[in-house]
Each structure stands twice: as C-alpha cells, then as structure tokens.
C-alpha cells in the first residue's frame, strides 16, 4: 500500500533515473488506465486521430513508457 508521500518519492526517483526519452523529450508522470506511468511527453496520445499520427511520422520513434504504480496498487492506496 502506497501513501501520497511514497508515490511522490517514486515519481521523483523515476524522473531522476530517466529524465529524458530516446527522442530527447522530458519524461512526465501520467495517470493512464487507473495506474501511474512515467512516459515521454512527446509520445503520441490516443486521442489524436490515426491520420494525424501517421502524418506526423512520430510513430517511427520509440518512446519510453514504464509503469510506476499499477491500477491495483492505486486502488489500495
């Protein structure tokens, strides 16, 4: 079970360990699917249309994304 301070420490540690993505953009914490993730700030969002993602050629870059706290752990917090 994680409390708020522990989650903030996890985020701080993760940002310190992986400050940048392979593409050079900063990594940011994101609430996705009920869990907390550290992912590239330039990563294409699912709300963008398929055509917009294809035209941007951003799908060629491999953007980092990793879970920090799972949805089950967030519910228990």
C-alpha positions in Angstrom: 0.0 0.0 0.0 1.4 3.4 -1.0 0.6 6.7 0.7 0.8 10.0 -1.1 4.4 10.7 0.1 5.6 7.3 -1.1 4.0 7.8 -4.5 5.6 11.3 -4.9 9.0 9.8 -4.0 8.5 7.0 -6.6 7.8 9.7 -9.2 10.8 11.8 -8.2 13.1 8.8 -8.3 11.8 7.7 -11.7 12.2 11.2 -13.1 15.8 11.4 -11.8 16.7 7.9 -13.2 15.1 8.6 -16.6 14.8 12.3 -17.2 14.7 12.1 -21.0 13.2 9.8 -23.6 15.2 8.3 -26.5 13.8 11.2 -28.6 15.1 13.8 -26.2 11.8 14.9 -24.8 11.3 15.0 -21.0 9.6 12.1 -19.2 6.5 13.0 -17.3 4.2 11.2 -14.8 0.8 10.3 -16.4 -2.4 8.8 -15.0 -3.4 6.1 -17.5 -5.7 3.2 -17.1 -6.0 3.8 -13.4 -2.3 3.5 -12.8 0.6 5.9 -12.8 3.1 5.8 -15.6 6.3 7.6 -16.5 6.2 8.3 -20.2 7.6 10.5 -22.9 6.0 13.9 -23.1 6.2 13.7 -26.9 4.5 10.3 -27.1 1.5 10.3 -29.4 -1.8 10.4 -27.5 -4.6 8.0 -28.3 -7.0 11.0 -28.7 -5.1 12.0 -31.8 -6.6 10.6 -34.9 -4.9 7.8 -36.9 -4.3 10.2 -39.8 -2.7 12.8 -37.6 -0.3 10.2 -36.1 0.7 8.8 -39.5 1.3 12.3 -41.0 3.5 13.4 -38.0 5.8 10.4 -38.6 6.1 10.2 -34.8 5.2 6.5 -34.9 8.8 5.9 -36.2 10.3 7.0 -32.9 10.4 4.6 -30.0 9.2 6.5 -27.0 9.8 5.3 -23.4 6.9 4.3 -21.2 7.0 2.4 -17.9 4.6 1.8 -15.0 5.3 3.4 -11.7 2.2 2.2 -9.7 -0.3 -0.3 -11.1 -4.0 0.3 -11.0 -4.4 -2.3 -8.3 -1.8 -0.5 -6.1 -3.5 2.8 -6.7 -6.9 1.5 -5.6 -5.3 0.1 -2.4 -3.6 3.5 -1.6 
